[in-house]
Amino acid sequence: MVKHVIPKTYEEALDHLSEGTFKVLAGGTDLMVKNRSWSETPARFKQDILYIHNLEELRYIEDRGDYLAIGALTDYETLLRHEAVPQVLKDCMLEIAGPGIRKVGTLAGNIGNASPAADGVLTLYLLDAKLVIEQKGSAREALIDDVIVGPGKTTLSNEEIIKEIRLPKTRFTKTRFLKVGGRKADAISKVAFAGAVTIEDGVVKDLRMALGAINVTVVRLRDVEKRHIGETISAVQDNIVSIKNAYVPHIKPIDDQRSNRVYRKRVAFNMIEDFITTMHTQD
Ligand SMILES: Cc1cc2nc3c(=O)[nH]c(=O)nc-3n(C[C@H](O)[C@H](O)[C@H](O)COP(=O)(O)OP(=O)(O)OC[C@H]3O[C@@H](n4cnc5c(N)ncnc54)[C@H](O)[C@@H]3O)c2cc1C
């Protein structure tokens, strides 16, 4: 029989997780849908569930100098209202679901669910987010790219939990989050784009682009970005064809109920081109 446990403390949660049989439930906005049962009956879980929603010690946003620390249970609405949260992440979160889901949904849950179309994950790639992952008696820190390995797949073991998300502080001159969905709210991305650039005296000092829903995980090509650091705006823009060519092997969308590969591909390349050609102007 499946166990349902609500730990009173984070330490107790780690104790339960060490049994290796539990699935963490935070906001439940992915898990409840995935395990839904007949109408008006409770969700049917196939494995033990550890409800962590009452662990207040995991709900915080702290400025720690070089980085912003976000406790794993911090919901989207709280993040949206916090002044230290980067604007591009706020722009992204405003496009996630609707107010009801945002009141309980978490970035940690978005990571744990590891959908190729996860909007929060896309923006966390852009921001070089690091995750503090703990289990009873040990902790590790990992770049988000190294945690998500495929659709619904992460490197998290059954004993581990994401405790905190760390966002290194960076000042960009322009950021953009763009999502194409079937409607304005409560829509899963057909394609999504997050971009950031820092330009000083006409020279590109930082350039980042991340694309979602066009491959099994987020596509961010750090080597391509780095190639253009130190170039003038016009030098980067003159290279738009070679930049787009570099993405060709990585933009491999699928056909599904939401869209098709031809449309997704076209939109993804348009998003890259539009960001590069307008990176020096304000939207
Ligand atoms: C109507 C609706 C609209 C939606 N719209 C969007 C959208 O626009 N964009 C989008 O990206 N998503 C969307 N979602 C999906 C969902 O809301 C998000 O993925 C949300 O961030 C999940 O967070 P949660 O806390 O509810 O996760 P949960 O459902 O609690 O958990 C999801 C997964 O993460 C794991 N997990 C949760 N917390 C932790 C932790 N601390 N450590 C380790 N693993 C953990 C769980 O075990 C589970 O595997 C939508 C969902 C619904 C129902």
Ligand as a Chemical Component Dictionary entry (heavy atoms), coordinates in Angstrom:
data_LIG
# 
_chem_comp.id                   LIG 
_chem_comp.type                 NON-POLYMER 
_chem_comp.pdbx_formal_charge   0 
_chem_comp.three_letter_code    LIG 
# 
loop_
_chem_comp_atom.comp_id 
_chem_comp_atom.atom_id 
_chem_comp_atom.alt_atom_id 
_chem_comp_atom.type_symbol 
_chem_comp_atom.charge 
_chem_comp_atom.model_Cartn_x 
_chem_comp_atom.model_Cartn_y 
_chem_comp_atom.model_Cartn_z 
_chem_comp_atom.pdbx_ordinal 
LIG C1  C1  C 0 -3.127 24.318 -15.632 1  
LIG C2  C2  C 0 -1.609 24.176 -15.620 2  
LIG C3  C3  C 0 -0.856 25.067 -16.353 3  
LIG C4  C4  C 0 0.539  24.951 -16.374 4  
LIG N1  N1  N 0 1.261  25.852 -17.108 5  
LIG C5  C5  C 0 2.602  25.737 -17.142 6  
LIG C6  C6  C 0 3.373  26.651 -17.939 7  
LIG O1  O1  O 0 2.849  27.571 -18.563 8  
LIG N2  N2  N 0 4.731  26.489 -17.967 9  
LIG C7  C7  C 0 5.343  25.486 -17.272 10 
LIG O2  O2  O 0 6.570  25.381 -17.340 11 
LIG N3  N3  N 0 4.635  24.611 -16.499 12 
LIG C8  C8  C 0 3.296  24.711 -16.425 13 
LIG N4  N4  N 0 2.561  23.828 -15.671 14 
LIG C9  C9  C 0 3.243  22.750 -14.947 15 
LIG C10 C10 C 0 3.532  23.004 -13.437 16 
LIG O3  O3  O 0 2.662  23.958 -12.895 17 
LIG C11 C11 C 0 4.991  23.472 -13.216 18 
LIG O4  O4  O 0 5.894  22.546 -13.768 19 
LIG C12 C12 C 0 5.307  23.706 -11.732 20 
LIG O5  O5  O 0 6.507  24.444 -11.659 21 
LIG C13 C13 C 0 5.454  22.418 -10.926 22 
LIG O6  O6  O 0 5.756  22.759 -9.582  23 
LIG P1  P1  P 0 5.092  21.977 -8.348  24 
LIG O7  O7  O 0 5.687  22.512 -7.111  25 
LIG O8  O8  O 0 3.610  22.011 -8.440  26 
LIG O9  O9  O 0 5.627  20.485 -8.654  27 
LIG P2  P2  P 0 5.040  19.070 -8.158  28 
LIG O10 O10 O 0 3.873  18.674 -8.989  29 
LIG O11 O11 O 0 4.879  19.049 -6.690  30 
LIG O12 O12 O 0 6.289  18.148 -8.549  31 
LIG C14 C14 C 0 6.721  18.019 -9.890  32 
LIG C15 C15 C 0 7.948  17.111 -9.929  33 
LIG O13 O13 O 0 9.047  17.721 -9.267  34 
LIG C16 C16 C 0 9.480  16.925 -8.151  35 
LIG N5  N5  N 0 9.822  17.861 -7.085  36 
LIG C17 C17 C 0 9.073  18.874 -6.587  37 
LIG N6  N6  N 0 9.770  19.560 -5.667  38 
LIG C18 C18 C 0 10.978 18.963 -5.560  39 
LIG C19 C19 C 0 12.141 19.208 -4.774  40 
LIG N7  N7  N 0 12.206 20.224 -3.894  41 
LIG N8  N8  N 0 13.199 18.393 -4.940  42 
LIG C20 C20 C 0 13.152 17.361 -5.834  43 
LIG N9  N9  N 0 12.096 17.091 -6.614  44 
LIG C21 C21 C 0 11.004 17.886 -6.471  45 
LIG C22 C22 C 0 8.317  15.998 -7.825  46 
LIG O14 O14 O 0 8.746  14.811 -7.202  47 
LIG C23 C23 C 0 7.745  15.767 -9.217  48 
LIG O15 O15 O 0 8.496  14.793 -9.899  49 
LIG C24 C24 C 0 1.165  23.926 -15.627 50 
LIG C25 C25 C 0 0.395  23.035 -14.868 51 
LIG C26 C26 C 0 -0.989 23.156 -14.865 52 
LIG C27 C27 C 0 -1.801 22.192 -14.035 53 
# 
loop_
_chem_comp_bond.comp_id 
_chem_comp_bond.atom_id_1 
_chem_comp_bond.atom_id_2 
_chem_comp_bond.value_order 
_chem_comp_bond.pdbx_ordinal 
LIG C1  C2  SING 1  
LIG C2  C3  SING 2  
LIG C2  C26 DOUB 3  
LIG C3  C4  DOUB 4  
LIG C4  N1  SING 5  
LIG C4  C24 SING 6  
LIG N1  C5  DOUB 7  
LIG C5  C6  SING 8  
LIG C5  C8  SING 9  
LIG C6  O1  DOUB 10 
LIG C6  N2  SING 11 
LIG N2  C7  SING 12 
LIG C7  O2  DOUB 13 
LIG C7  N3  SING 14 
LIG N3  C8  DOUB 15 
LIG C8  N4  SING 16 
LIG N4  C9  SING 17 
LIG N4  C24 SING 18 
LIG C9  C10 SING 19 
LIG C10 O3  SING 20 
LIG C10 C11 SING 21 
LIG C11 O4  SING 22 
LIG C11 C12 SING 23 
LIG C12 O5  SING 24 
LIG C12 C13 SING 25 
LIG C13 O6  SING 26 
LIG O6  P1  SING 27 
LIG P1  O7  DOUB 28 
LIG P1  O8  SING 29 
LIG P1  O9  SING 30 
LIG O9  P2  SING 31 
LIG P2  O10 DOUB 32 
LIG P2  O11 SING 33 
LIG P2  O12 SING 34 
LIG O12 C14 SING 35 
LIG C14 C15 SING 36 
LIG C15 O13 SING 37 
LIG C15 C23 SING 38 
LIG O13 C16 SING 39 
LIG C16 N5  SING 40 
LIG C16 C22 SING 41 
LIG N5  C17 SING 42 
LIG N5  C21 SING 43 
LIG C17 N6  DOUB 44 
LIG N6  C18 SING 45 
LIG C18 C19 SING 46 
LIG C18 C21 DOUB 47 
LIG C19 N7  SING 48 
LIG C19 N8  DOUB 49 
LIG N8  C20 SING 50 
LIG C20 N9  DOUB 51 
LIG N9  C21 SING 52 
LIG C22 O14 SING 53 
LIG C22 C23 SING 54 
LIG C23 O15 SING 55 
LIG C24 C25 DOUB 56 
LIG C25 C26 SING 57 
LIG C26 C27 SING 58 
# 
